[in-house]
Amino acid sequence: MKIVPKIDTEKCIGDAVCEAMCPDVFEMGDDEKAHVINPDGCGELCDCEEAADACPTEAIILEEVEEE
């Protein structure tokens, strides 16, 4: 199983803590919301669970999916 992050843009307030913690996975868009730019980066490039825990509005959703 691997973890794939998603952003609930309804909850995202543009705090950018996720981008600061995992710049290879998350990026702030022109809409001032976080976006996932590398869904395969969790684990090898950053600890997405830490980023999700740090999000003040719990806008980061972590889904477990089967590895191909």
N, C-alpha and C positions, 0 to 999 in steps of 0.2 A: 504494500500500500504506500502511496505517496500523498503528500498534502498539497492541495491546490488552493491558493487564496483567491477570494473574490471580494469586491467592495460593494457594500450597500450604499449607493450614492444618496439615498434618501436620508441616511443617518450621518454621512460624512460632513464634517464642518470645516474641512480644509486645514486641520491642525498641523499636518505634515510630519507628525511623529513617525509614521510608517516609512516615509521616504528617507527621513534622517537615519532610521535604524536599518533599513534595507533598500538602499538606493538602486540596487540591481534588480529589484522585484517591483517596487512601487515608484510612481512618479506623479507629481501634481500636474493636473491638466490646466488648460486655459479656462476651464469652468471652475477653477479653484477647488476641485475635488480630486481625491486620490484615484489612481488607475493602476491596474496590474499590467506591467510591461513585460514581465517574464514569469509566467505561472509555474515554470519548472525550477525556479530558483530557490524555493524553500528547501532548507536542509543543507544544500551544498554552498549556497551563497549567503544565506542569512537564516536566523531563527525566526520564522514567521509567527510562531506561537508567542514569542516575546513581543513582537510588534502588535499582534492582536490584543494581547493583555494590556499594552500601553495605550491603545487607542481610547480616547476619552468617551467616545460615543458607541463603542463596540461595533464599528462599521466594517471591520474585517471579518469575513466569514472564511473559515478553514474547512475545506471538504476533503475527506479521504477518498481517493479513487484507486482503482486497480492499476498497477504499472503494466505498461504494454510490453 
